[in-house]
């Protein structure tokens, strides 16, 4: 199952790299990402899925919230996998 997290992130140097690194270190695959620039920030829709059933999207969200310059702007939405 894939989950989509909507994030607002500062356009500071390395901010996107820190976000992607965190997602991968927490055991998630990035299935898709779309970005839109909004002045000094970016709005990102990040579609992820856990490497195994033990991965919690809620825990990932809490870790994302702790990143400097990053804020989730909505709870994850769930999508079924395409066959």
C-alpha positions in Angstrom: 0.0 0.0 0.0 1.2 3.5 -0.9 0.8 6.6 1.3 0.9 10.2 0.1 2.2 12.8 2.5 1.8 16.5 1.7 4.7 18.6 2.9 5.8 22.2 2.8 9.6 22.7 2.9 11.9 25.7 2.8 14.0 26.2 -0.3 17.2 26.2 1.8 20.3 24.4 0.5 20.1 20.7 1.1 16.5 20.7 2.5 15.2 18.3 -0.2 18.2 16.0 0.2 17.6 15.8 3.9 14.0 14.9 3.4 14.7 12.2 0.9 17.5 10.8 3.0 15.2 10.6 6.1 12.5 8.8 4.1 15.0 6.2 2.9 16.8 5.7 6.2 13.4 5.1 7.9 12.8 2.1 5.6 10.5 3.6 2.9 10.6 3.5 -0.8 9.7 6.7 -2.7 7.2 5.8 -5.4 6.5 9.3 -6.6 7.1 12.9 -5.9 5.6 16.1 -7.3 6.8 19.6 -6.3 5.5 23.1 -6.8 7.5 26.3 -5.9 5.7 28.8 -3.8 8.2 31.7 -3.3 10.5 30.8 -0.4 9.1 27.3 0.0 8.1 24.2 -1.9 4.9 22.2 -1.7 5.7 18.5 -2.1 3.4 15.5 -2.5 5.5 12.5 -1.6 4.1 9.0 -2.3 5.9 6.3 -0.2 5.6 2.7 0.8 7.3 0.7 3.5 9.9 -1.9 2.8 8.0 -4.3 5.0 4.8 -4.4 7.1 6.6 -3.2 10.2 7.1 0.3 8.8 4.6 2.9 10.2 3.6 5.9 8.1 2.7 7.7 11.3 6.2 7.3 12.7 7.7 8.6 9.4 5.4 11.6 9.7 6.6 12.4 13.2 10.2 12.2 11.9 9.5 14.5 9.0 7.9 17.0 11.4 11.2 17.2 13.3 13.3 18.2 10.2 14.4 21.8 10.2 12.3 23.9 7.7 9.8 21.1 7.0 6.1 20.9 8.0 3.5 18.3 7.0 0.4 20.1 5.8 -1.9 17.1 5.9 -2.2 13.6 7.2 -1.2 10.7 4.9 -3.7 9.6 2.3 -3.8 5.9 1.5 -3.8 4.4 -2.0 -4.1 0.9 -3.1 -1.3 -0.5 -5.2 -1.8 -0.8 -9.0 -2.0 -4.4 -10.1 
